[in-house]
Amino acid sequence: MKIMEARNRSLNDWFARIRTRQVVLPRFQRFEAWTHRMVAGLLDTVLRELPAGALLVLEVGDEEPFVSRVMVGAPENGDKIVEHLLDGQQRLTALWRSLTDNYPDRTYFVEMNSDEQEDESSGPLRTMSQGRWRKNGRLYPLWADDPVSVWDRQLIPARLLRPDHEAEKEFKEWAKSAAQDDTDELIRLISLGADLPARFAGFNLPFLSLSLPPTTPRETALDVFVKMNTSVQPLSTYDIVVAQVEAATGFSLHELVSELRKEAPTLEIFAEPAQVILNAGALLQDREPSKSVMLSNDFAEGLIDNWAKLVSGA
């Protein structure tokens, strides 16, 4: 049996696995770090049918090697979990949330070419996003949810292009409203509604599938995660320590830090809690607060052993 194998998978299949909870994230994975410009850039990559890099998944057997969590906005319940996404969660999360309109403060649109283009969907399409805010119980700007106003700007909501049958129905209803009984305009929109969703559905997000024997220690899988992480934003010392704590002790450092913020709400005024924790964790072990110490094999266990002292000192 191959330990690692390169495979292809369409965005349509990725989304199906997210919806059914077959693919999840290890709990130690850091939270989202992408800006809205980076999300829009990834959508542009899909529209232009350019490569977006490979992902890394760990195949799951009878038992999950790590405590897991679903992607933001994905169903909490579903089928048997078969994969942990070790690398690529920023990309896949960005696609999932933008195409399901899951960002509460931003909506994504595809900007069409001018009418002068003979085939407007073949040109260099562009993604734009609009900031959203709530006032008096309403989501502004109001035009972003009005089909006529959106199409007047030659925009199509990205949520209507996601690869599923429900979005296909929604697009047709939206097109009827946007066209305002103009048959020619409706035909134009229906044509776009056939081409653009197909680009997203068929977009290839290749991945490396890692299949480790059931007896493989969690530390080994963790080591693969750290060494093969190819994120645009490299793993920080804190990101790695979070993973080491999870692997060595089973505790979630994210959850512990969240509790610490509640215990010491003024801590953030003076310093970033993550850095305070790392420095204090080293000092409580009578060690120098250096990167090499924090990344040593026994630092994570020492950090948890001294956690009560750390919290009381905060």
Backbone torsions as a table, in degrees:
resi	resn	phi	psi	omega
1	MET	NA	133.3	178.4
2	LYS	-72.4	136.1	177.2
3	ILE	-76.6	-37.3	179.6
4	MET	-134.2	135.5	-177.2
5	GLU	-141.8	135.3	177.9
6	ALA	-84.9	132.6	-179.0
7	ARG	-138.0	160.2	174.3
8	ASN	-104.9	148.9	175.4
9	ARG	-154.4	130.2	-179.4
10	SER	-75.4	158.4	177.8
11	LEU	-61.5	-32.9	176.4
12	ASN	-58.1	-43.7	179.9
13	ASP	-71.5	-37.4	176.9
14	TRP	-60.0	-46.3	-178.7
15	PHE	-64.5	-37.4	178.2
16	ALA	-62.0	-38.9	180.0
17	ARG	-72.2	-32.9	176.5
18	ILE	-68.8	-44.0	-178.7
19	ARG	-62.2	-33.8	-177.7
20	THR	-96.4	6.1	177.3
21	ARG	63.7	25.3	177.7
22	GLN	-76.7	-28.5	177.1
23	VAL	-116.9	129.2	-177.9
24	VAL	-134.7	179.0	179.5
25	LEU	-109.0	140.2	169.6
26	PRO	-60.4	143.1	-175.9
27	ARG	-59.9	-28.5	-176.9
28	PHE	-74.8	-10.2	178.2
29	GLN	-57.6	138.2	179.4
30	ARG	-67.4	162.4	-179.7
31	PHE	-77.5	176.2	-176.1
32	GLU	-59.0	139.1	-178.7
33	ALA	-127.3	-0.3	-175.5
34	TRP	-83.5	143.9	173.3
35	THR	-84.0	167.0	-180.0
36	HIS	-66.0	-26.6	177.2
37	ARG	-68.6	-36.6	178.0
38	MET	-68.1	-37.8	177.3
39	VAL	-63.1	-46.5	179.1
40	ALA	-61.9	-38.0	178.6
41	GLY	-63.0	-37.2	178.1
42	LEU	-68.3	-40.3	176.8
43	LEU	-62.8	-37.5	175.5
44	ASP	-61.4	-38.9	178.7
45	THR	-59.9	-42.0	178.8
46	VAL	-66.1	-45.7	-178.6
47	LEU	-60.4	-35.6	-178.5
48	ARG	-90.6	0.9	176.3
49	GLU	57.7	45.2	177.1
50	LEU	-102.6	157.4	-179.8
51	PRO	-68.4	145.6	-179.3
52	ALA	-117.1	12.8	179.3
53	GLY	87.3	164.3	-177.7
54	ALA	-95.5	152.4	176.5
55	LEU	-103.2	169.8	177.7
56	LEU	-129.9	123.9	178.3
57	VAL	-122.7	147.8	175.2
58	LEU	-106.5	120.7	178.6
59	GLU	-67.9	139.3	-177.7
60	VAL	-107.6	131.2	178.1
61	GLY	-89.9	-135.8	-179.3
62	ASP	-68.1	-32.4	-179.3
63	GLU	-126.1	141.8	177.4
64	GLU	-72.0	134.8	179.3
65	PRO	-72.9	-23.0	179.6
66	PHE	-133.4	154.4	169.8
67	VAL	-64.8	136.9	-173.0
68	SER	-121.4	168.9	173.8
69	ARG	-142.3	152.1	179.2
70	VAL	-79.6	163.5	176.0
71	MET	-65.8	150.3	-179.3
72	VAL	-56.4	126.8	178.8
73	GLY	85.8	-3.8	-179.5
74	ALA	-89.0	156.8	179.1
75	PRO	-60.2	139.6	-179.8
76	GLU	-76.6	-25.2	-178.0
77	ASN	-116.6	156.3	179.7
78	GLY	171.1	-148.4	-177.8
79	ASP	-75.0	-179.2	175.7
80	LYS	-63.2	134.8	178.0
81	ILE	-71.9	126.0	-177.0
82	VAL	-118.5	-13.2	-178.0
83	GLU	-144.9	140.9	168.6
84	HIS	-107.3	128.4	178.8
85	LEU	-84.3	109.1	-177.5
86	LEU	-87.9	-33.9	-179.6
87	ASP	-142.8	133.9	-179.9
88	GLY	113.5	6.6	-176.1
89	GLN	-66.8	-29.7	178.1
90	GLN	-64.7	-43.3	-179.5
91	ARG	-67.4	-48.9	-176.3
92	LEU	-68.5	-37.4	177.1
93	THR	-64.5	-41.2	179.6
94	ALA	-62.0	-43.0	178.8
95	LEU	-66.4	-45.3	-178.6
96	TRP	-61.4	-49.1	-174.9
97	ARG	-71.5	-38.3	-179.2
98	SER	-70.5	-38.3	-177.5
99	LEU	-83.0	-12.0	173.6
100	THR	-107.0	7.5	179.1
101	ASP	54.4	51.1	-173.9
102	ASN	-100.3	-1.0	176.7
103	TYR	-86.3	118.6	-176.9
104	PRO	-69.0	-21.4	-175.5
105	ASP	-113.1	12.1	-178.9
106	ARG	-159.4	141.1	176.6
107	THR	-124.1	138.5	-176.9
108	TYR	-105.3	143.0	-179.5
109	PHE	-134.0	155.0	170.4
110	VAL	-102.7	126.0	-178.9
111	GLU	-92.0	124.3	-176.3
112	MET	-84.2	164.0	176.0
113	ASN	-77.4	170.9	-179.9
114	SER	-71.6	165.9	-179.8
115	ASP	-65.3	-15.6	-177.8
116	GLU	-72.2	-20.2	179.0
117	GLN	-70.4	132.0	179.5
118	GLU	-67.3	-40.8	176.5
119	ASP	-128.1	92.8	-171.1
120	GLU	-64.9	-26.1	-178.5
121	SER	-81.2	-5.7	-179.2
122	SER	-95.1	-10.0	-178.9
123	GLY	-81.7	-176.7	-179.3
124	PRO	-76.5	82.8	179.3
125	LEU	-64.0	155.8	-175.7
126	ARG	-135.7	144.0	175.7
127	THR	-93.9	137.2	171.3
128	MET	-129.8	155.9	179.2
129	SER	-129.0	154.3	-178.7
130	GLN	-125.3	125.1	175.9
131	GLY	-65.0	144.7	-178.9
132	ARG	-124.1	150.6	177.2
133	TRP	-151.5	154.9	-179.8
134	ARG	-104.9	139.7	177.6
135	LYS	-148.9	126.6	-179.7
136	ASN	53.6	38.1	176.2
137	GLY	79.0	4.9	-179.4
138	ARG	-117.0	149.7	-179.6
139	LEU	-94.9	120.6	-178.9
140	TYR	-108.6	159.6	-7.4
141	PRO	-70.4	146.5	-174.6
142	LEU	-65.0	-30.1	-176.7
143	TRP	-61.6	-27.6	-175.3
144	ALA	-65.9	-16.0	178.1
145	ASP	-111.1	5.7	-179.3
146	ASP	-105.1	113.6	-176.3
147	PRO	-52.9	-42.6	-178.2
148	VAL	-64.7	-46.9	-179.5
149	SER	-65.1	-38.3	179.2
150	VAL	-65.4	-45.9	-177.6
151	TRP	-72.4	-27.8	173.6
152	ASP	-58.4	-29.0	178.3
153	ARG	-90.9	6.4	-179.1
154	GLN	59.4	43.5	179.4
155	LEU	-119.3	150.6	173.3
156	ILE	-126.8	127.9	179.1
157	PRO	-59.9	131.9	-179.4
158	ALA	-62.1	-28.8	-178.2
159	ARG	-62.5	-22.9	-179.8
160	LEU	-81.9	-5.5	-176.6
161	LEU	-105.9	2.2	-178.3
162	ARG	-68.1	152.2	-175.1
163	PRO	-81.8	81.4	169.9
164	ASP	-160.9	161.8	-174.4
165	HIS	-66.9	-32.6	-179.3
166	GLU	-63.4	-41.2	178.6
167	ALA	-65.4	-34.5	177.8
168	GLU	-61.1	-43.2	177.7
169	LYS	-66.3	-42.7	-178.9
170	GLU	-62.8	-38.0	-179.9
171	PHE	-62.6	-43.7	-178.7
172	LYS	-62.4	-41.8	178.5
173	GLU	-66.0	-42.2	179.1
174	TRP	-63.1	-42.5	-178.8
175	ALA	-61.9	-40.7	178.9
176	LYS	-61.6	-42.2	179.6
177	SER	-69.1	-42.1	-177.2
178	ALA	-67.4	-34.6	-176.1
179	ALA	-75.3	-20.1	177.9
180	GLN	51.8	52.0	176.8
181	ASP	67.0	11.9	175.6
182	ASP	-89.5	106.8	-174.7
183	THR	-61.5	-43.6	-179.9
184	ASP	-61.3	-42.1	-179.9
185	GLU	-67.3	-36.9	178.5
186	LEU	-65.2	-41.8	178.0
187	ILE	-61.6	-41.7	178.6
188	ARG	-61.2	-44.5	-179.4
189	LEU	-67.6	-41.0	179.1
190	ILE	-62.4	-36.8	177.3
191	SER	-63.1	-44.6	177.5
192	LEU	-65.1	-34.9	-179.9
193	GLY	-68.4	-15.9	176.1
194	ALA	-89.4	-39.3	-174.5
195	ASP	-78.3	-51.0	-172.0
196	LEU	-65.5	-46.9	177.1
197	PRO	-59.9	-32.1	179.2
198	ALA	-64.6	-34.5	177.9
199	ARG	-63.2	-43.9	-179.6
200	PHE	-70.1	-44.5	-177.9
201	ALA	-60.8	-41.2	-175.9
202	GLY	-90.0	-1.5	-177.5
203	PHE	-62.9	129.7	-176.1
204	ASN	-89.0	121.8	172.0
205	LEU	-114.3	90.0	-177.0
206	PRO	-68.1	161.6	-179.7
207	PHE	-152.1	157.6	171.7
208	LEU	-98.0	124.6	-180.0
209	SER	-98.6	119.3	-178.2
210	LEU	-100.8	118.2	-179.3
211	SER	-116.0	104.2	-178.5
212	LEU	-103.4	148.0	176.7
213	PRO	-57.6	148.4	-178.4
214	PRO	-55.8	-26.2	-177.2
215	THR	-86.3	0.3	-178.9
216	THR	-62.8	128.2	178.5
217	PRO	-62.0	150.6	178.7
218	ARG	-60.7	-32.5	-178.2
219	GLU	-61.6	-33.2	179.9
220	THR	-68.3	-45.4	177.6
221	ALA	-63.5	-37.4	177.9
222	LEU	-63.1	-41.9	-179.9
223	ASP	-61.4	-38.8	176.4
224	VAL	-63.3	-43.2	179.2
225	PHE	-57.4	-47.2	-177.3
226	VAL	-67.1	-45.8	-174.5
227	LYS	-73.3	-28.6	-175.4
228	MET	-102.6	3.2	179.0
229	ASN	-67.2	122.9	-175.1
230	THR	-117.7	27.2	-176.4
231	SER	-60.2	152.5	173.8
232	VAL	-58.4	-35.2	176.3
233	GLN	-106.3	105.0	-175.8
234	PRO	-57.1	155.6	178.6
235	LEU	-62.1	132.8	175.8
236	SER	-84.3	170.6	176.2
237	THR	-57.7	-41.2	-179.9
238	TYR	-63.4	-42.3	178.7
239	ASP	-56.7	-43.2	-177.7
240	ILE	-69.8	-40.6	178.6
241	VAL	-63.5	-39.0	176.4
242	VAL	-55.6	-46.0	-179.8
243	ALA	-66.8	-39.6	-179.5
244	GLN	-67.1	-38.8	178.1
245	VAL	-62.4	-44.4	179.6
246	GLU	-61.2	-45.2	-176.5
247	ALA	-70.0	-39.6	-173.7
248	ALA	-83.4	-32.4	-172.3
249	THR	-122.6	-18.6	-176.9
250	GLY	85.1	-3.7	178.2
251	PHE	-85.2	151.6	174.7
252	SER	-98.4	113.1	179.1
253	LEU	-65.4	-31.6	176.4
254	HIS	-58.0	-45.2	-178.6
255	GLU	-69.5	-38.3	178.8
256	LEU	-64.5	-41.2	179.2
257	VAL	-66.5	-37.8	177.7
258	SER	-61.1	-41.0	177.5
259	GLU	-67.5	-37.2	178.9
260	LEU	-63.1	-39.6	178.5
261	ARG	-60.7	-35.4	178.2
262	LYS	-71.7	-38.0	-179.4
263	GLU	-70.2	-36.9	-177.2
264	ALA	-131.0	73.8	-175.0
265	PRO	-63.9	-21.0	-178.9
266	THR	-87.5	-3.7	-176.6
267	LEU	-57.8	-40.0	-175.9
268	GLU	-67.1	-16.9	177.9
269	ILE	-66.0	-34.7	-174.1
270	PHE	-94.3	-33.2	-177.0
271	ALA	-164.8	162.6	175.8
272	GLU	-69.5	121.4	-177.0
273	PRO	-51.4	-38.9	-178.6
274	ALA	-59.3	-43.5	-178.7
275	GLN	-71.4	-37.0	177.3
276	VAL	-60.5	-43.8	-178.5
277	ILE	-62.4	-45.3	-179.0
278	LEU	-64.8	-45.9	-179.1
279	ASN	-65.0	-46.8	-179.6
280	ALA	-65.4	-37.4	178.7
281	GLY	-60.7	-37.1	178.3
282	ALA	-71.6	-46.0	-178.0
283	LEU	-63.3	-37.0	178.4
284	LEU	-68.5	-15.4	175.4
285	GLN	-100.1	11.5	-178.6
286	ASP	57.5	42.3	-179.4
287	ARG	-129.3	159.3	179.9
288	GLU	-71.4	134.5	179.2
289	PRO	-76.8	68.7	-179.2
290	SER	-113.5	163.0	-179.3
291	LYS	-61.5	-40.4	-178.2
292	SER	-63.5	-36.9	178.2
293	VAL	-68.3	-45.0	-177.1
294	MET	-65.3	-26.1	179.8
295	LEU	-96.6	4.4	178.8
296	SER	-70.4	158.8	-172.6
297	ASN	-62.5	-31.1	-174.4
298	ASP	-100.6	2.1	-176.6
299	PHE	-65.1	-42.4	-175.7
300	ALA	-60.7	-45.4	-179.8
301	GLU	-65.2	-39.8	177.9
302	GLY	-64.0	-36.5	178.7
303	LEU	-61.8	-45.7	-179.5
304	ILE	-70.3	-38.4	178.5
305	ASP	-59.5	-32.8	-177.4
306	ASN	-102.0	13.4	-173.4
307	TRP	-62.1	-41.0	-179.5
308	ALA	-61.1	-41.3	177.7
309	LYS	-64.4	-40.6	-178.9
310	LEU	-62.3	-44.8	-178.6
311	VAL	-66.2	-41.5	-179.1
312	SER	-65.8	-29.6	179.2
313	GLY	-80.6	-16.5	-179.1
314	ALA	-78.0	NA	NA
